[in-house]
């Protein structure tokens, strides 16, 4: 019986520093005319938990600073600039954190799945772009869980659990919300520091949220899993 490995996409499989990180700053300036700094203004909020979705994080910043921006306008702005109907936008300048060979080797020993906050068509497009799509048996996206069940809600984890037979299920993510979703979903949370935040503060916050382990980068995953599974046999 193969263990199941659930991946979050952004910050674990895909480096989004040139897409979501820049788009968030661009969006704030578009609606307010003001500049924000990702490291100073955004990362501390993400570390709090509860703002895994950039739309929610931006709404928090707008409200905090006295701006009233309709949620739909925010979503439309993101959709047009991140990935429009012609698949043009920031989505095309992202880079993989894990390469195809790494994912292929993982798939030989683990049932690979995805739980992401992306729309389904965006997740599939990116996975195909980097030749990874065929290695994942399930993809649970924004479309499957809906707007009211975004992380830290564990609905996505539970959907995957209901469709697998594994004696050990891991969920790897790069945020506090991912670890909270893993814990409430009854799976093993593995934290991973994303490219944009390698801080000790995030390590501690993910551990406080229930992370079984926190890795510096996703590339450490295969070695960690090998050691963990061996330890379970002792």
N, C-alpha and C positions, 0 to 999 in steps of 0.2 A: 504494500500500500504506500504510494508516494505521498510525501508531505506536500501540502499546498502552500504556495507563496503568492500573496496578494501584493501587488505593487501599486502605490500611488505613482502618478506619472511625473508631475512637475517637481523638480528638485531631486528626484531619485533616478528616474530613467532619462529625463530630458532637462537640459540646462536652459532655464528660461530667463536668464539675466538680460538677454538682448530682446526679449519679447515682453512677457508680462511685467517684468520689473520696470522697463522703460515706458510701457504703455500706461501703467498706473500713474507715473509721474506726468506723462503727457496729458492724460485725462484730467488730472487735478488742475493743471494749468489751463486747459481748454475751458473748463467751467468756472474757474475763479480768477484767472489771470495771474496767479501766484505760483511760485516755485516751491517744491518740497524736496527734501533730501531723503533718498531711500533708506540709507543706513540710520539716519537720525530720527526721521519721522515715521517710517513704515515698519522697520524691523521690530522696534519695541512693542508695537501693537500686535504684530503677528505672534510674538512670543507670549502674549497674554492668553491666547486661545480665544475661540469664538469668532475669529475674523479670517477664516481660511479662504473664503470667497472674496476676491478683490472688490467686487461690487459692494459687499457689506463693509469692507474696510474703508473704502472711499466714502461711503455714506456716513460712517462714523467720523471721518475727518471733516467732511462738509459740515455736518451738524456741530461738531466741536468748534469749528471756526466761523460759524454763523452763516453758512451758505445753504440754500434750499435747492437741491437738484433732484428732479424726478427720477425714480429708479429706472423707468423704461428708457429715458434719454441716455442714462448711463450705460445700460445694456446695449442699446443701439450703437453708441459710440464705440464700445468695445468690439462688437461684432463686425463693424465695418473696417476697423483698423487691424484687428487681430487676424480674422479669417473671414473675408467677405464671401459672397455666393460664388465667386470665381476662384476661390481658394488663394486669393492674393492677401498679403499682409505680413505682420510680424511672425506668423507661424512658420514662414519659410526661412527665417534666419536663426531658428533654434538649432541647437546641437545636441547630439546624444551624449549622455554621461556613460552609459554602457554601450559597447558596440555589439553588432549582430553576433559575432562569434561567442562573446561572453554569454549573451542571452540564450543562444543555441545550446551551449554546454550546460547551462542551468536547467534547460527544459528536459535534459536527459534524465535528471534525477528528481525534479520537482514539477508538480502541476502548476503552471504559471497562469496567473489571472491579474486583472487590473480593476481597481476601484478609484476613479478619478472624478474631479469636479468639472472636467471639460465636458462639452457637448460630445455626443457619440461620434458624429461625423468628423469632428476635429481630432479626437483621439485616434480614430481609425486612419485618418489621413497621415498623421505624424508617424504612427507605427509602420505604415506602409512605406513612407518616405525613407525610413531608416532600415527597411527590410526586416522588421521584427514582428509584424502582425501575425504571422503563421504560428508563432510560438506560444500564443496566449489562448487558452481554452475558453475564457470568459472575459467580457469587458462590461463593467457596470459603470455608467456615466451619469452625468446630470440628468439625462433623459429618463433613466430608469428610476432614480430616487426622487426626483422632483425638487422644486425650489425650497420646500419646507423640510427636507430631510438631508440637507447638506451636512458635511462633517462639521462638528464632532458627532452628529447623529450617526448611528451605526447601521442604518438600514442597508447600505451598500455591502458592508461586511456580511450581514445576515443573509442577503440574497445569494452571495457567493457560497457561503456555508451550506445553504440549502441545496446546492447543486454539486457538491463534491463529497467524496468519501475519503477522508484523510484522518489519520490519528494525530497529526500535528499541523496546525495552520498558523502561518506567520503573516503579519501585515507590515510592510515596510513603507514608512512615510517620513516626511521631512518637517512636520509641524507638530505642535502640541495637540492640535485637533485630531491629527491622524492617530496619535497615541491614545487619546480619549476614545476615539471610535473603536480602536482595537480592543481596549479594555472592556468597554461596555458591550462589544460584540462577542466577547469570549474567545478572542484569539491572541496570539503572542505578538506584541508590538515591538518592532525593531525600528528605532529612530535612526535617521541618517541626516547629517548636517548638509544642508543645501549649499551650492557654490557661493551664494550671496551671504551666508551667515554661518561662520565656523566658530562661533563664540562658545565659551564655557557656560554662559548664561543659558543658551538654548539647550545644551546638554543637560543641565540640571533641571530645567523646566520640563523637558521630555521625560526625564526619569521620574519627576514628581507626578507626571500625568500617567505613569504606569508603564513606561518603556522597559522591556526586558533587557535591552542593551541599546546603546547609541553608538553608531559607527561614524567615523570621520567622513567616509565617502562610500557610495554604493559599491565601488570596486572591491571593498573588503568583504562583501556579502558572502561569496562562495566559501571563503576560508572560515568565516564565522559559523556558517550553517554546518559545515563539515564537522567542526569541533563540537558544536552543540548537539548534533545528532549522535555523535560518538559518546558524548557524556551521558546521554539518555539511556544508552545501552549498558552502562557500567552499573 
